Amino acid sequence: MTESDKSTKYKQLNERARWYSSQLWYIPFAYVGLIGIGIEKTLALISPFRSIAFIFLGIFSLSVYVHVTALKYYERRAVGSMRQMENNPISSGGSPWYMNFVWYTQLMLLVATYTLIGYAILDIGLVSYLKWIVFGVIMTVLTIVFVMNIREDRKRNKELLKVIR
């Protein structure tokens, strides 16, 4: 690979990393606005449709969670590729903290998902014990996924710090 090709590839990776980073800041604010409008409109619906709408809002929250996780992965990947291209790394990069802004965003999304789906299940009016079983199963699965994601993110940051040092 020629020096010109390296420079072009480095610039493209830099642009990608910046775009991913900017998206990680825009998404939480856009999400809060959209969910606020969605909840306002959903509360005006009658009971069976209200529950369905809250389930869809919960699913939307999960899809935003997945999107945020993917953005963080590709941001980390672009920065890692840039570091590999550098002869003398320009910065040490990375943070020793595994609870970064993305982690808080993911936590917010997970809590919103719990709340929205939980409200939908309570609003359906199923037999009391049955709705709590369904709610418990959903929350357990979401919590397991979230904890696995935190562990994987922490592991990636530790590996990144080893490479840097």
Phi, psi and chi 1 to 4 in degrees:
 res  aa     phi    psi   chi1   chi2   chi3   chi4
   1 MET       -  129.1 -175.5 -179.4  -68.3      -
   2 THR   -75.2  166.7   66.3      -      -      -
   3 GLU   -64.5  -35.3 -165.6   61.2   36.9      -
   4 SER   -65.9  -41.8  174.4      -      -      -
   5 ASP   -64.2  -41.4  -68.9  -20.1      -      -
   6 LYS   -61.5  -43.9  -88.2 -174.6  166.0 -177.5
   7 SER   -63.3  -42.4  175.2      -      -      -
   8 THR   -64.3  -45.3  -57.6      -      -      -
   9 LYS   -63.9  -39.9 -175.1  176.3  178.6 -179.1
  10 TYR   -63.0  -42.9 -169.5   85.4      -      -
  11 LYS   -63.2  -40.9  -74.0  178.2 -175.3  176.2
  12 GLN   -64.9  -42.5  -71.5  173.6  -11.9      -
  13 LEU   -63.4  -39.4  -72.7  168.9      -      -
  14 ASN   -63.1  -43.3 -170.1   11.4      -      -
  15 GLU   -63.4  -42.0  -73.0  175.3   18.9      -
  16 ARG   -62.6  -46.4  -74.8 -175.8 -163.0  165.6
  17 ALA   -61.2  -41.3      -      -      -      -
  18 ARG   -65.1  -41.0  -71.9  173.2 -173.7 -100.3
  19 TRP   -63.8  -46.0 -175.9   82.2      -      -
  20 TYR   -60.0  -43.4  -65.6  136.3      -      -
  21 SER   -62.5  -42.6  -64.5      -      -      -
  22 SER   -65.2  -38.3   69.2      -      -      -
  23 GLN   -64.5  -35.8  -67.5  -57.7  -56.1      -
  24 LEU   -65.3  -22.7  -71.0  171.4      -      -
  25 TRP   -89.9  -32.1  -79.6   97.7      -      -
  26 TYR   -74.2  -40.0  -62.0  149.0      -      -
  27 ILE   -56.4  -48.8  -71.7  172.3      -      -
  28 PRO   -59.3  -38.7  -19.7   28.1      -      -
  29 PHE   -70.6  -42.0  -61.5  107.1      -      -
  30 ALA   -64.2  -40.7      -      -      -      -
  31 TYR   -61.1  -47.9  170.3   79.7      -      -
  32 VAL   -60.4  -41.5  168.0      -      -      -
  33 GLY   -63.7  -46.8      -      -      -      -
  34 LEU   -65.8  -42.5  -72.0  172.5      -      -
  35 ILE   -66.7  -37.9  -77.1  -65.3      -      -
  36 GLY   -59.7  -47.0      -      -      -      -
  37 ILE   -64.8  -41.8  -67.8  169.2      -      -
  38 GLY   -62.0  -42.7      -      -      -      -
  39 ILE   -66.6  -41.4  -70.9  173.1      -      -
  40 GLU   -58.6  -46.0  177.6 -169.9    5.3      -
  41 LYS   -70.0  -36.4  -59.7  -65.0 -177.1 -170.4
  42 THR   -69.1  -38.0  -60.2      -      -      -
  43 LEU   -63.7  -21.5  -71.6  173.5      -      -
  44 ALA   -81.8   -9.8      -      -      -      -
  45 LEU   -79.9  161.7  -62.7  173.1      -      -
  46 ILE   -81.4  164.3   57.6  176.3      -      -
  47 SER   -47.3  -58.8 -174.6      -      -      -
  48 PRO   -65.5  -35.7   14.7  -20.5      -      -
  49 PHE   -72.5  -32.5  -63.2  112.4      -      -
  50 ARG   -62.5  -44.4 -176.7  173.6   51.0 -130.8
  51 SER   -63.2  -43.0  -62.3      -      -      -
  52 ILE   -63.4  -42.0  -67.7  168.2      -      -
  53 ALA   -63.8  -40.4      -      -      -      -
  54 PHE   -66.6  -35.5  -87.5  113.0      -      -
  55 ILE   -63.7  -42.2  -72.0  172.9      -      -
  56 PHE   -64.8  -38.0  -80.3  119.4      -      -
  57 LEU   -63.5  -37.9  -72.9  173.7      -      -
  58 GLY   -64.0  -42.2      -      -      -      -
  59 ILE   -65.3  -38.6  -68.4  169.9      -      -
  60 PHE   -60.4  -41.9  173.4   69.3      -      -
  61 SER   -61.2  -41.9  -66.2      -      -      -
  62 LEU   -64.5  -39.0  -80.0  177.9      -      -
  63 SER   -67.4  -36.1   65.8      -      -      -
  64 VAL   -66.8  -38.4  173.3      -      -      -
  65 TYR   -57.6  -47.4  176.6   90.3      -      -
  66 VAL   -63.3  -40.5  169.0      -      -      -
  67 HIS   -63.4  -44.3 -177.7   63.9      -      -
  68 VAL   -62.2  -42.6  165.3      -      -      -
  69 THR   -62.4  -42.1  -56.1      -      -      -
  70 ALA   -65.9  -41.9      -      -      -      -
  71 LEU   -59.7  -43.2  -77.7  173.7      -      -
  72 LYS   -63.7  -40.3 -176.6   61.1 -178.9  173.3
  73 TYR   -61.5  -48.4  168.9   78.2      -      -
  74 TYR   -71.5  -29.9  -73.2  112.8      -      -
  75 GLU   -64.0  -47.7  177.0 -162.9   33.9      -
  76 ARG   -61.8  -38.6 -174.0  178.1  -77.9  131.0
  77 ARG   -66.3  -43.5 -173.0  172.6  162.7 -168.1
  78 ALA   -63.7  -43.8      -      -      -      -
  79 VAL   -65.6  -40.7  170.3      -      -      -
  80 GLY   -61.5  -40.9      -      -      -      -
  81 SER   -65.6  -38.0  -64.0      -      -      -
  82 MET   -64.1  -41.5  -73.3  170.8   31.3      -
  83 ARG   -64.2  -36.0  -75.4 -163.1 -176.1  115.3
  84 GLN   -66.8  -30.4  -72.5  176.0  -10.0      -
  85 MET   -77.4  -21.2  -67.2  178.9   69.4      -
  86 GLU   -77.2  134.4  -64.8  171.6   -8.5      -
  87 ASN   -70.9  -51.3  -67.2  -26.1      -      -
  88 ASN  -116.1  107.3  -63.2  -39.9      -      -
  89 PRO   -51.5  132.5  -25.6   33.0      -      -
  90 ILE   -70.6  -39.0  -64.9  170.7      -      -
  91 SER  -135.3  158.8   68.6      -      -      -
  92 SER   -74.9  -27.8   59.8      -      -      -
  93 GLY    56.8  173.1      -      -      -      -
  94 GLY    69.8  161.3      -      -      -      -
  95 SER  -125.4  139.0  168.3      -      -      -
  96 PRO   -69.9  -13.6   22.7  -29.7      -      -
  97 TRP   -81.1  130.5  -61.2   97.3      -      -
  98 TYR   -91.1  -11.2   67.1   92.2      -      -
  99 MET   -99.1   83.9  -67.0 -172.1  -65.2      -
 100 ASN   -98.8 -171.8   50.9   28.1      -      -
 101 PHE   -57.3  -39.6 -179.8   73.0      -      -
 102 VAL   -63.2  -38.1  172.5      -      -      -
 103 TRP   -61.4  -44.1 -174.4   89.5      -      -
 104 TYR   -65.6  -38.0  -67.4  112.8      -      -
 105 THR   -62.9  -44.1  -57.9      -      -      -
 106 GLN   -63.3  -39.4  -69.5  171.1  -32.9      -
 107 LEU   -62.7  -44.4 -180.0   62.5      -      -
 108 MET   -59.0  -43.2  174.5 -166.9   71.1      -
 109 LEU   -65.6  -39.0  -68.4  166.7      -      -
 110 LEU   -68.1  -43.2 -158.5   65.7      -      -
 111 VAL   -63.6  -40.7  168.3      -      -      -
 112 ALA   -62.8  -40.9      -      -      -      -
 113 THR   -62.7  -46.3  -58.1      -      -      -
 114 TYR   -55.3  -48.3  -73.5  175.6      -      -
 115 THR   -64.9  -47.1  -54.4      -      -      -
 116 LEU   -66.0  -47.7  -66.2  167.3      -      -
 117 ILE   -68.7  -38.9  -68.1  176.1      -      -
 118 GLY   -61.2  -43.1      -      -      -      -
 119 TYR   -64.1  -40.2 -175.8   81.6      -      -
 120 ALA   -62.2  -42.5      -      -      -      -
 121 ILE   -66.8  -42.0  -70.0  171.2      -      -
 122 LEU   -66.2  -34.2  -68.0  174.4      -      -
 123 ASP   -74.9  -23.5 -166.5   47.6      -      -
 124 ILE   -62.7  -37.9  -71.6  172.2      -      -
 125 GLY    85.9   32.2      -      -      -      -
 126 LEU   -67.3  171.6  -63.9  173.0      -      -
 127 VAL   -56.4  138.6  177.9      -      -      -
 128 SER   -49.3  -53.7 -178.9      -      -      -
 129 TYR   -69.0  -31.8   65.8   88.5      -      -
 130 LEU   -67.2  -42.6 -177.4   58.2      -      -
 131 LYS   -66.7  -33.0   63.4 -176.3  169.1 -172.9
 132 TRP   -72.4  -33.0  -72.3  112.6      -      -
 133 ILE   -65.6  -47.3  -69.2  171.9      -      -
 134 VAL   -61.4  -46.2  170.3      -      -      -
 135 PHE   -60.6  -44.0 -176.8   70.7      -      -
 136 GLY   -62.4  -41.4      -      -      -      -
 137 VAL   -64.9  -46.4  167.8      -      -      -
 138 ILE   -61.4  -45.1  -69.2  170.7      -      -
 139 MET   -67.4  -36.8  -63.0  -49.4  115.0      -
 140 THR   -63.6  -45.9  -57.2      -      -      -
 141 VAL   -62.5  -45.8  168.7      -      -      -
 142 LEU   -63.4  -39.1  -69.2  174.9      -      -
 143 THR   -65.9  -41.8  -57.5      -      -      -
 144 ILE   -60.8  -44.5  -70.7  170.0      -      -
 145 VAL   -62.7  -43.0  168.5      -      -      -
 146 PHE   -64.1  -45.4 -174.8   63.9      -      -
 147 VAL   -64.2  -40.5  168.2      -      -      -
 148 MET   -62.6  -39.3  -72.6  171.2   44.0      -
 149 ASN   -64.7  -42.5 -168.5  -23.3      -      -
 150 ILE   -61.2  -45.8  -71.0  171.8      -      -
 151 ARG   -62.0  -42.2  -74.5 -174.9  177.3  172.7
 152 GLU   -66.3  -40.8 -169.1   63.6   32.5      -
 153 ASP   -64.2  -42.3 -161.6   40.8      -      -
 154 ARG   -63.3  -40.9 -175.0  176.1 -178.7 -170.0
 155 LYS   -64.0  -42.7 -176.9  175.7  139.1 -173.8
 156 ARG   -62.4  -42.1  -77.2 -170.3 -152.5  120.1
 157 ASN   -65.4  -39.4  -81.3  -11.1      -      -
 158 LYS   -63.9  -41.5  -76.8 -176.1  176.8 -178.6
 159 GLU   -64.9  -39.6  -70.9  172.1   -0.3      -
 160 LEU   -63.4  -42.0 -176.1   61.2      -      -
 161 LEU   -65.4  -36.7  -74.0  173.1      -      -
 162 LYS   -63.0  -41.5  -75.4  179.7 -172.7  175.0
 163 VAL   -65.0  -39.5  170.0      -      -      -
 164 ILE   -68.5  -41.8  -68.1  168.2      -      -
 165 ARG   -79.5      -  -67.7  177.9 -176.7  158.2
